[in-house]
Amino acid sequence: MDETEARRRVASASVARLASVRPDGAPHVVAITFAMEGDSIWFAVDHKRKRTPALQRLANIEAEPRVSLLVDEYGDDWSALWWVRVDGVGRVRADPEGIARAALLLATKYEQYRDRPPQGPAVEVTSLRWTGWSA
Amino acid sequence: MDETEARRRVASASVARLASVRPDGAPHVVAITFAMEGDSIWFAVDHKRKRTPALQRLANIEAEPRVSLLVDEYGDDWSALWWVRVDGVGRVRADPEGIARAALLLATKYEQYRDRPPQGPAVEVTSLRWTGWSA
């Protein structure tokens, strides 16, 4: 799969799985909603899916900015499987511009955010490297 | 979500996302098929989804055995979202017993493996710690 196709599939996906590394060196994985803009991928702390407001993923990225994102489609027909992995460098954006940028991008992509955009810190992932495979 | 319910949801899921840590300390994430048996989760190198036969995930686990697995369900109805994360310790099982055990468990769970069970090295994940959330 070439990079153009990999980007297209990621841009049109609704969910990604984000791997980061905990300060103690263990891996950590969560499901995220996200939005692409140019050569950045954004996600943000929102109201759903959290056990605690102090998020492990933000602490991880503050300590180790490298992240790995997977977008894939699983189904019983294994001849239709595909995945795209995006490796990059995350930066926590707790500044008002970063929070507002992420909120706008996410509310544009997800109807569910229109009435309740994410208000927490955002993460901007840059230096994207694309790897993709399809059956 | 209690541990019994988390185990039930993982056992009945067809796909998980596996985060591990590369030897250089960066995170890595892939989609895997897997099977549970008692307090172990097994996965194995099979014929699908690979770019190269020398798998990054095995090299990672040899160097850093801690792994994090996510099983989740995403959909447009955010009131129905849930996820289970299983953190554990992986061990590459390239021994004949390990390969055969994984092949049997996976072929029992997945019809797609019956004619072509995984023949590559397996990974057994133990010391499982369960974390779950549902909306």
Interface residues (C-beta under 8 A of the other chain):
Chain A: S14 V15 R17 L18 A19 S20 V21 G25 A26 P27 H28 V29 V30 A31 K48 R49 K50 R51 E64 R66 V67 S68 L69 L70 D72 Y74 D76 W78 L81 W83 R85 D87 E111 Q112 T131 W133 A135
Chain B: S14 V15 R17 L18 A19 S20 V21 G25 A26 P27 H28 V29 V30 A31 K48 R49 K50 R51 E64 R66 V67 S68 L69 L70 D72 Y74 D76 W78 L81 W83 R85 D87 E111 Q112 T131 W133 A135
